[in-house]
């Protein structure tokens, strides 16, 4: 597989209110965020010309910034518009959108009250590819080495760059062992989430998922809970101990990138991707595309 480096592409990146050529969207090595992790971001997806739940993503970006004690110097509506403009400028209709807000290089040091908050938005092609048959085989996950931190240890509800340090270490270690991803426990030892996706389990037709007290409150997670309820499925939001995984028959992860992806294995526990996972996977796929069409129409 060949990679096109992310700093060497054609196109435009929205940066601090204006479009700059893709290769010139740079920041200095003394950027505060690079040294101290003062950065928050979003991951969004456009289907058929419409960004799915854009407002929810932008609002989460702003909440994440507040948790890191900085303010994004734009309104939510301005960032929404900038995300749309970034896709439009590139002529993209099915893509991934990455807004990021961070403390700049104006001041270096742990405390940097005079640093400026920079905001950038990039979008790149992500075809609306959906191969249900392959997905239904289920992915394999290893147990992560690190645990999601106590909210008293880190702002664990934020989609903040710093929290991804343990995700990157865990996912790369899992991939080296041939797994697709890693499943993290939280600081108490409860099942938490994958490194970029939330997790659901099914037993006797009932859907179980962890509460958002140590994990990211995923927008796909919220959507899938609604979809399950619309199918009159019972959804139980509760703490799940790892040894309980032996009793669940189905498991899937959810996220903007993952959508709904069935899981075949987490460490020593095996699952059989089944009818309910498939139904929710199809419901989600239809929803993101239909919502796009109805807005575009
Ligand atoms: N947890 C983590 C750690 C993530 O990075 C993501 C992806 N943003 C998710 C969960 C899923 O969130 P969403 O459904 O909003 O993409």
Boltz pocket constraint, residues with backbone or C-beta under 6 A from the ligand:
constraints:
  - pocket:
      binder: B
      contacts: [[A, 43], [A, 193], [A, 194], [A, 195], [A, 196], [A, 197], [A, 198], [A, 215], [A, 216], [A, 217], [A, 218], [A, 219], [A, 220], [A, 221], [A, 254], [A, 255], [A, 256], [A, 257]]
      max_distance: 6.0
